[in-house]
Amino acid sequence: VAKRHRGAATMSESAISTTIINWVNSLPDARARKVHQSALAGKGEPDIDACIAGRCVKIETKQIAGNTPTRLQVQVLAEWRRAGAVAIWATSLAGVKEQLAEHGIHR
C-alpha cells in the first residue's frame, strides 16, 4: 500500500511518472521507461518498468487526490509480485523511495 506524501497534490499522474523515471534513470545501476498501453502491453499493466541494481521493479503511479489503483491494477501488481518483481504503487517520488527501501533497494 502506498503512503500519501504532501507536496505532490497538484502534480498530474504523468508528471509524477516522469519525475520517478528521471530519478531512476539518474542512478548508475538502473533503467526505467514509461509503459504505454497497447494490445501487447495489456490492460492493468503498471505505468513504469524499471530495473534497479538487478531487481525488476514495476510501479503504478496515481495522483495524490484520493486515487487508488483499480481492481485490475491491484491484480496485475500481485501477479508481478508472485513472479518475483518489486511491484508497488505510489503518489510521489518520496513514496517510491520509501517503498524501495522497504524492499532492500536503498537509494
MDTraj code that builds the backbone (N, CA, C; nanometers):
import mdtraj as md
import numpy as np

residues = "VAL ALA LYS ARG HIS ARG GLY ALA ALA THR MET SER GLU SER ALA ILE SER THR THR ILE ILE ASN TRP VAL ASN SER LEU PRO ASP ALA ARG ALA ARG LYS VAL HIS GLN SER ALA LEU ALA GLY LYS GLY GLU PRO ASP ILE ASP ALA CYS ILE ALA GLY ARG CYS VAL LYS ILE GLU THR LYS GLN ILE ALA GLY ASN THR PRO THR ARG LEU GLN VAL GLN VAL LEU ALA GLU TRP ARG ARG ALA GLY ALA VAL ALA ILE TRP ALA THR SER LEU ALA GLY VAL LYS GLU GLN LEU ALA GLU HIS GLY ILE HIS ARG".split()
xyz = np.array([
    [0.0852, -0.1178, 0.0000],
    [0.0000, 0.0000, 0.0000],
    [0.0894, 0.1237, 0.0000],
    [0.0601, 0.2147, -0.0871],
    [0.1387, 0.3381, -0.0947],
    [0.1024, 0.4303, 0.0191],
    [0.1987, 0.5065, 0.0599],
    [0.1744, 0.6081, 0.1612],
    [0.1613, 0.7416, 0.0911],
    [0.0710, 0.8242, 0.1370],
    [0.0487, 0.9550, 0.0770],
    [0.1571, 1.0522, 0.1241],
    [0.2042, 1.1346, 0.0359],
    [0.3055, 1.2338, 0.0683],
    [0.2569, 1.3709, 0.0267],
    [0.2774, 1.4682, 0.1129],
    [0.2365, 1.6050, 0.0825],
    [0.3294, 1.6646, -0.0218],
    [0.2785, 1.7667, -0.0899],
    [0.3616, 1.8393, -0.1838],
    [0.3383, 1.8001, -0.3284],
    [0.2752, 1.6879, -0.3534],
    [0.2538, 1.6433, -0.4903],
    [0.1084, 1.6604, -0.5318],
    [0.0287, 1.7267, -0.4507],
    [-0.1156, 1.7350, -0.4737],
    [-0.1523, 1.7952, -0.6089],
    [-0.0703, 1.8849, -0.6611],
    [-0.1048, 1.9490, -0.7872],
    [-0.0387, 1.8834, -0.9071],
    [0.0434, 1.7843, -0.8871],
    [0.1108, 1.7171, -0.9984],
    [0.0156, 1.6206, -1.0674],
    [0.0225, 1.6164, -1.1992],
    [-0.0555, 1.5188, -1.2741],
    [0.0098, 1.3822, -1.2600],
    [-0.0652, 1.2788, -1.2905],
    [-0.0103, 1.1439, -1.2864],
    [0.1076, 1.1324, -1.3826],
    [0.0967, 1.1929, -1.4991],
    [0.2045, 1.1908, -1.5975],
    [0.3302, 1.2584, -1.5422],
    [0.3143, 1.3717, -1.4743],
    [0.4293, 1.4422, -1.4167],
    [0.4945, 1.3600, -1.3061],
    [0.4127, 1.2920, -1.2265],
    [0.4663, 1.2052, -1.1209],
    [0.5481, 1.0931, -1.1845],
    [0.4942, 1.0294, -1.2888],
    [0.5662, 0.9220, -1.3589],
    [0.6983, 0.9728, -1.4154],
    [0.6955, 1.0885, -1.4786],
    [0.8169, 1.1457, -1.5374],
    [0.9220, 1.1721, -1.4310],
    [0.8809, 1.2247, -1.3174],
    [0.9738, 1.2514, -1.2069],
    [1.0389, 1.1216, -1.1595],
    [0.9597, 1.0175, -1.1451],
    [1.0113, 0.8874, -1.0994],
    [1.1063, 0.8287, -1.2029],
    [1.0669, 0.8314, -1.3295],
    [1.1513, 0.7768, -1.4364],
    [1.2841, 0.8514, -1.4428],
    [1.2798, 0.9838, -1.4367],
    [1.4042, 1.0620, -1.4417],
    [1.4954, 1.0289, -1.3243],
    [1.4377, 1.0116, -1.2065],
    [1.5183, 0.9766, -1.0898],
    [1.5830, 0.8389, -1.1077],
    [1.5034, 0.7399, -1.1471],
    [1.5593, 0.6050, -1.1666],
    [1.6710, 0.6090, -1.2702],
    [1.6474, 0.6784, -1.3819],
    [1.7481, 0.6830, -1.4878],
    [1.8726, 0.7623, -1.4484],
    [1.8653, 0.8387, -1.3393],
    [1.9838, 0.9102, -1.2908],
    [2.0743, 0.8207, -1.2068],
    [2.0242, 0.7060, -1.1668],
    [2.1031, 0.6132, -1.0858],
    [2.2015, 0.5386, -1.1758],
    [2.3213, 0.5077, -1.1256],
    [2.4220, 0.4439, -1.2113],
    [2.3889, 0.2996, -1.2498],
    [2.3071, 0.2325, -1.1721],
    [2.2798, 0.0902, -1.1965],
    [2.1311, 0.0648, -1.2205],
    [2.0677, 0.1571, -1.2943],
    [1.9223, 0.1455, -1.3103],
    [1.8768, 0.1960, -1.4469],
    [1.7580, 0.1501, -1.4843],
    [1.6953, 0.1933, -1.6093],
    [1.5448, 0.1859, -1.5899],
    [1.4736, 0.2883, -1.6401],
    [1.3271, 0.2905, -1.6307],
    [1.2687, 0.3455, -1.7596],
    [1.1447, 0.3047, -1.7868],
    [1.0734, 0.3565, -1.9030],
    [0.9243, 0.3575, -1.8738],
    [0.8538, 0.4444, -1.9441],
    [0.7079, 0.4536, -1.9356],
    [0.6488, 0.3384, -2.0153],
    [0.5467, 0.2761, -1.9607],
    [0.4742, 0.1709, -2.0316],
    [0.3523, 0.2362, -2.0957],
    [0.3443, 0.2270, -2.2261],
    [0.2292, 0.2819, -2.2974],
    [0.1305, 0.1687, -2.3220],
    [0.0068, 0.1913, -2.2855],
    [-0.0951, 0.0879, -2.3015],
    [-0.1144, 0.0555, -2.4497],
    [-0.1176, -0.0727, -2.4791],
    [-0.1399, -0.1205, -2.6147],
    [-0.1945, -0.2620, -2.6062],
    [-0.2245, -0.3176, -2.7208],
    [-0.2721, -0.4567, -2.7238],
    [-0.1651, -0.5503, -2.6679],
    [-0.0379, -0.5169, -2.6877],
    [0.0714, -0.6013, -2.6385],
    [0.0969, -0.5809, -2.4894],
    [0.0849, -0.4587, -2.4423],
    [0.1127, -0.4306, -2.3009],
    [0.0026, -0.4848, -2.2114],
    [-0.1200, -0.4869, -2.2598],
    [-0.2296, -0.5390, -2.1810],
    [-0.2839, -0.4384, -2.0825],
    [-0.4117, -0.4525, -2.0521],
    [-0.4759, -0.3624, -1.9563],
    [-0.4250, -0.3917, -1.8162],
    [-0.4169, -0.2863, -1.7367],
    [-0.3796, -0.3014, -1.5971],
    [-0.2309, -0.3049, -1.5696],
    [-0.1493, -0.3010, -1.6745],
    [-0.0047, -0.3060, -1.6520],
    [0.0420, -0.1787, -1.5825],
    [0.1409, -0.1898, -1.4931],
    [0.1922, -0.0725, -1.4232],
    [0.2478, 0.0314, -1.5203],
    [0.2492, 0.1570, -1.4768],
    [0.2915, 0.2689, -1.5607],
    [0.4406, 0.2693, -1.5929],
    [0.5215, 0.2145, -1.5037],
    [0.6671, 0.2220, -1.5189],
    [0.7293, 0.0835, -1.5055],
    [0.8156, 0.0507, -1.6037],
    [0.9019, -0.0674, -1.5966],
    [1.0394, -0.0184, -1.5565],
    [1.1008, -0.0835, -1.4599],
    [1.2348, -0.0437, -1.4185],
    [1.3156, -0.1656, -1.3760],
    [1.4452, -0.1477, -1.3799],
    [1.5389, -0.2443, -1.3232],
    [1.6377, -0.1618, -1.2425],
    [1.6476, -0.1905, -1.1141],
    [1.7366, -0.1169, -1.0246],
    [1.8267, -0.2177, -0.9552],
    [1.9557, -0.2051, -0.9805],
    [2.0552, -0.2943, -0.9196],
    [2.0178, -0.4416, -0.9404],
    [1.9715, -0.4723, -1.0601],
    [1.9372, -0.6098, -1.0933],
    [1.8003, -0.6556, -1.0481],
    [1.7223, -0.5694, -0.9852],
    [1.5881, -0.6038, -0.9375],
    [1.4836, -0.5500, -1.0339],
    [1.3910, -0.6345, -1.0727],
    [1.2786, -0.5938, -1.1574],
    [1.1799, -0.5158, -1.0717],
    [1.1460, -0.3940, -1.1170],
    [1.0559, -0.3070, -1.0414],
    [0.9436, -0.2609, -1.1331],
    [0.8205, -0.2744, -1.0867],
    [0.7014, -0.2284, -1.1581],
    [0.6324, -0.1254, -1.0695],
    [0.6017, -0.0085, -1.1285],
    [0.5442, 0.0999, -1.0485],
    [0.4179, 0.1532, -1.1146],
    [0.3102, 0.1510, -1.0408],
    [0.1848, 0.2152, -1.0821],
    [0.1819, 0.3509, -1.0137],
    [0.1565, 0.4572, -1.0899],
    [0.1504, 0.5906, -1.0311],
    [0.0068, 0.6398, -1.0274],
    [-0.0226, 0.7156, -0.9233],
    [-0.1553, 0.7753, -0.9050],
    [-0.1387, 0.9164, -0.8534],
    [-0.2353, 1.0014, -0.8854],
    [-0.2365, 1.1352, -0.8268],
    [-0.2696, 1.1219, -0.6789],
    [-0.2209, 1.2138, -0.6014],
    [-0.2426, 1.2079, -0.4571],
    [-0.3882, 1.2314, -0.4180],
    [-0.4649, 1.2919, -0.5057],
    [-0.6024, 1.3329, -0.4739],
    [-0.6969, 1.2142, -0.4566],
    [-0.6612, 1.1201, -0.3720],
    [-0.7506, 1.0105, -0.3374],
    [-0.7591, 0.8976, -0.4381],
    [-0.6817, 0.9042, -0.5445],
    [-0.6859, 0.7962, -0.6426],
    [-0.6121, 0.6738, -0.5901],
    [-0.6650, 0.5576, -0.6210],
    [-0.6002, 0.4315, -0.5879],
    [-0.6052, 0.3427, -0.7114],
    [-0.5214, 0.2403, -0.7171],
    [-0.5246, 0.1513, -0.8328],
    [-0.6610, 0.0828, -0.8466],
    [-0.6955, 0.0525, -0.9697],
    [-0.8182, -0.0221, -0.9959],
    [-0.8004, -0.1657, -0.9491],
    [-0.9086, -0.2354, -0.9415],
    [-0.9031, -0.3781, -0.9033],
    [-0.8097, -0.4550, -0.9979],
    [-0.8200, -0.4269, -1.1282],
    [-0.7339, -0.4944, -1.2256],
    [-0.5869, -0.4587, -1.2017],
    [-0.5570, -0.3322, -1.1750],
    [-0.4194, -0.2914, -1.1492],
    [-0.3635, -0.3588, -1.0246],
    [-0.4437, -0.3705, -0.9206],
    [-0.4016, -0.4405, -0.7988],
    [-0.3713, -0.5862, -0.8310],
    [-0.4558, -0.6482, -0.9114],
    [-0.4362, -0.7884, -0.9508],
    [-0.3069, -0.8050, -1.0304],
    [-0.2821, -0.7152, -1.1249],
    [-0.1608, -0.7250, -1.2071],
    [-0.0358, -0.7027, -1.1217],
    [-0.0399, -0.6060, -1.0299],
    [0.0743, -0.5864, -0.9393],
    [0.1009, -0.7130, -0.8579],
    [-0.0054, -0.7782, -0.8117],
    [0.0097, -0.9033, -0.7348],
    [0.0718, -1.0132, -0.8214],
    [0.0333, -1.0192, -0.9480],
    [0.0911, -1.1188, -1.0397],
    [0.2413, -1.0943, -1.0568],
    [0.2808, -0.9681, -1.0704],
    [0.4229, -0.9352, -1.0818],
    [0.4966, -0.9722, -0.9533],
    [0.4343, -0.9487, -0.8379],
    [0.4982, -0.9869, -0.7103],
    [0.5194, -1.1377, -0.7030],
    [0.4183, -1.2131, -0.7438],
    [0.4315, -1.3603, -0.7419],
    [0.5451, -1.4072, -0.8329],
    [0.5730, -1.3305, -0.9388],
    [0.6811, -1.3652, -1.0308],
    [0.8173, -1.3184, -0.9791],
    [0.8192, -1.2477, -0.8648],
    [0.9440, -1.2061, -0.8035],
    [0.9796, -1.0595, -0.8186],
    [0.8953, -0.9815, -0.8856],
    [0.9231, -0.8386, -0.9032],
    [0.8859, -0.7602, -0.7777],
    [0.9473, -0.6459, -0.7633],
    [0.9032, -0.5473, -0.6658],
    [0.7949, -0.4689, -0.7388],
    [0.6717, -0.4839, -0.6977],
    [0.5575, -0.4221, -0.7659],
    [0.4834, -0.3342, -0.6673],
    [0.4873, -0.2032, -0.6926],
    [0.4350, -0.1050, -0.5975],
    [0.3482, -0.0025, -0.6692],
    [0.2754, 0.0745, -0.5897],
    [0.2082, 0.1926, -0.6440],
    [0.2375, 0.3075, -0.5502],
    [0.2441, 0.4272, -0.6082],
    [0.2806, 0.5432, -0.5288],
    [0.2228, 0.6700, -0.5887],
    [0.2194, 0.7734, -0.5055],
    [0.1687, 0.9032, -0.5480],
    [0.2793, 1.0073, -0.5571],
    [0.4048, 0.9661, -0.5303],
    [0.5158, 1.0606, -0.5325],
    [0.6483, 0.9854, -0.5410],
    [0.7529, 1.0598, -0.5774],
    [0.8872, 1.0035, -0.5766],
    [0.9258, 0.9621, -0.4352],
    [0.8896, 1.0426, -0.3368],
    [0.9206, 1.0077, -0.1973],
    [0.8580, 0.8735, -0.1604],
    [0.7359, 0.8497, -0.2052],
    [0.6692, 0.7225, -0.1786],
    [0.7408, 0.6055, -0.2436],
    [0.7906, 0.6258, -0.3653],
    [0.8657, 0.5207, -0.4341],
    [0.9941, 0.4907, -0.3577],
    [1.0683, 0.5955, -0.3220],
    [1.1940, 0.5756, -0.2492],
    [1.1707, 0.4999, -0.1186],
    [1.0657, 0.5375, -0.0469],
    [1.0337, 0.4713, 0.0799],
    [1.0025, 0.3234, 0.0595],
    [0.9210, 0.2935, -0.0403],
    [0.8840, 0.1540, -0.0645],
    [1.0015, 0.0721, -0.1171],
    [1.0854, 0.1313, -0.2008],
    [1.2040, 0.0594, -0.2479],
    [1.2956, 0.0257, -0.1313],
    [1.3103, 0.1195, -0.0369],
    [1.3923, 0.0934, 0.0828],
    [1.3344, -0.0225, 0.1626],
    [1.2019, -0.0312, 0.1690],
    [1.1366, -0.1418, 0.2402],
    [1.1653, -0.2755, 0.1740],
    [1.1997, -0.2728, 0.0445],
    [1.2341, -0.3948, -0.0297],
    [1.3857, -0.4139, -0.0406],
    [1.4609, -0.3370, 0.0366],
    [1.6054, -0.3523, 0.0372],
    [1.6761, -0.2830, -0.0780],
    [1.6068, -0.1975, -0.1491],
    [1.6696, -0.1208, -0.2571],
    [1.6897, 0.0196, -0.2025],
    [1.8094, 0.0469, -0.1540],
    [1.8380, 0.1736, -0.0865],
    [1.9015, 0.2715, -0.1833],
    [1.8439, 0.3887, -0.1926],
    [1.8954, 0.4936, -0.2818],
    [1.8871, 0.6245, -0.2108],
])
top = md.Topology()
chain = top.add_chain()
for i, resn in enumerate(residues, 1):
    res = top.add_residue(resn, chain, resSeq=i)
    for name in ("N", "CA", "C"):
        top.add_atom(name, md.element.get_by_symbol(name[0]), res)
traj = md.Trajectory(xyz[None], top)
